[in-house]
Amino acid sequence: MSDFEVHRLRGPLNAAFFSVLGPYIEFNVRDRKRRLFHDLPRTVVELGSGVGANLRYLQAGSTLVAIEPNVPMHRRLRAAAERRGVRLDLRARRAEDTGLPESSADTVISSLVLCTVGDPAGVLAEVRRILRPGGTFRFVEHVAAPAGTPTRALQRALRRPWAWTFEGCSCERDLAALVRAAGFAQVEVEPYRLHSPFVTFNTQIAGVATA
């Protein structure tokens, strides 16, 4: 099967998956998101907006600049933005290349996205490029479990089928280290663990990086 055929299969599959299980995932991470996203500005850039899980944290009348390359998710994302009263500026681009002007954003957010991108360091460099001085990158991501733990062993055992199913998602990235090494002026990271049946997904971080 060609890469194009695989993408055509996985794109709709992931759109359907996150539409169905999105509320359950949101239930597990909502406390961190409420703290991170409680004071978002009127215009927000989001990497990997998916089907709109984070729209609830934007005020009605706000603008979301949504960087979402998975076109099968766009219909649900547009519908969710309309329900929430959020103006949607939807761009079918990769997070490594948003096409936004330099120093043009006050806030960039992501949730469960840096695990899927091909070049997470490149994405973080792009975030720094588009943030204004003092702007913030706020993130909730799942990461590699500590070495030698049963969770890490399971992440390694399932890495190939997990990555194929979830558009390249990796359970084995040390994203906290990547954010700290990306050149932000200040980085705050909180590690935590969920208690869900998706064991490989349960080791996570939440944080804020300031340009």
URGIKA-V420766 format. One record per residue. RES is the residue in three letters. PSI is psi as a letter, one per 20 degrees, with the letter a starting at -180 (* if undefined). BURIAL is 1 if it has 24 or more other ideal C-beta (glycine too) atoms within 12 Angstrom, else 0. Layout:
RES_PSI_BURIAL, RES_PSI_BURIAL
//
This chain:
MET_p_0, SER_r_0, ASP_h_0, PHE_g_0, GLU_h_0, VAL_g_0, HIS_g_0, ARG_h_0, LEU_g_0, ARG_h_1, GLY_g_1, PRO_h_0, LEU_g_0, ASN_h_1, ALA_g_1, ALA_g_0, PHE_g_1, PHE_h_1, SER_h_1, VAL_g_0, LEU_i_1, GLY_g_1, PRO_h_0, TYR_g_0, ILE_g_1, GLU_h_1, PHE_h_0, ASN_h_1, VAL_j_1, ARG_h_1, ASP_g_0, ARG_g_1, LYS_h_1, ARG_h_0, ARG_g_0, LEU_h_1, PHE_j_1, HIS_h_0, ASP_l_0, LEU_q_1, PRO_r_1, ARG_h_0, THR_p_1, VAL_p_1, VAL_p_1, GLU_p_1, LEU_p_1, GLY_m_1, SER_i_1, GLY_c_1, VAL_j_1, GLY_k_1, ALA_h_1, ASN_j_1, LEU_h_1, ARG_i_1, TYR_i_1, LEU_q_1, GLN_q_0, ALA_p_0, GLY_i_0, SER_r_1, THR_p_1, LEU_o_1, VAL_o_1, ALA_o_1, ILE_o_1, GLU_o_1, PRO_i_1, ASN_n_1, VAL_h_0, PRO_i_1, MET_i_1, HIS_h_1, ARG_g_0, ARG_h_1, LEU_g_1, ARG_g_1, ALA_g_0, ALA_g_1, ALA_h_1, GLU_g_0, ARG_h_0, ARG_i_1, GLY_k_0, VAL_p_1, ARG_p_0, LEU_p_1, ASP_n_1, LEU_p_1, ARG_p_1, ALA_m_0, ARG_r_1, ARG_q_1, ALA_h_1, GLU_i_1, ASP_m_0, THR_h_1, GLY_j_0, LEU_q_1, PRO_q_0, GLU_q_0, SER_l_0, SER_i_0, ALA_p_1, ASP_h_1, THR_p_1, VAL_p_1, ILE_q_1, SER_q_1, SER_p_1, LEU_l_1, VAL_g_1, LEU_i_1, CYS_h_1, THR_h_1, VAL_q_1, GLY_h_0, ASP_n_0, PRO_h_1, ALA_h_1, GLY_h_0, VAL_g_1, LEU_h_1, ALA_h_1, GLU_h_1, VAL_g_1, ARG_h_1, ARG_g_1, ILE_i_1, LEU_q_1, ARG_q_1, PRO_p_0, GLY_i_0, GLY_r_1, THR_q_1, PHE_o_1, ARG_p_1, PHE_q_1, VAL_o_1, GLU_q_1, HIS_q_1, VAL_r_1, ALA_p_1, ALA_r_1, PRO_q_0, ALA_q_0, GLY_i_0, THR_q_0, PRO_h_0, THR_g_1, ARG_g_0, ALA_h_0, LEU_h_0, GLN_g_1, ARG_g_0, ALA_h_0, LEU_j_0, ARG_h_0, ARG_g_0, PRO_h_0, TRP_g_1, ALA_g_0, TRP_g_0, THR_g_0, PHE_l_1, GLU_l_1, GLY_j_1, CYS_p_1, SER_p_1, CYS_j_1, GLU_k_1, ARG_p_1, ASP_m_1, LEU_h_1, ALA_g_1, ALA_h_0, LEU_g_1, VAL_g_1, ARG_h_0, ALA_j_0, ALA_i_1, GLY_j_0, PHE_q_1, ALA_h_0, GLN_q_0, VAL_p_1, GLU_p_0, VAL_p_1, GLU_o_0, PRO_q_1, TYR_r_0, ARG_p_1, LEU_r_1, HIS_n_0, SER_r_0, PRO_i_0, PHE_m_1, VAL_g_0, THR_i_1, PHE_i_1, ASN_i_1, THR_o_1, GLN_r_1, ILE_q_1, ALA_q_1, GLY_r_1, VAL_p_1, ALA_p_1, THR_p_1, ALA_*_1
//
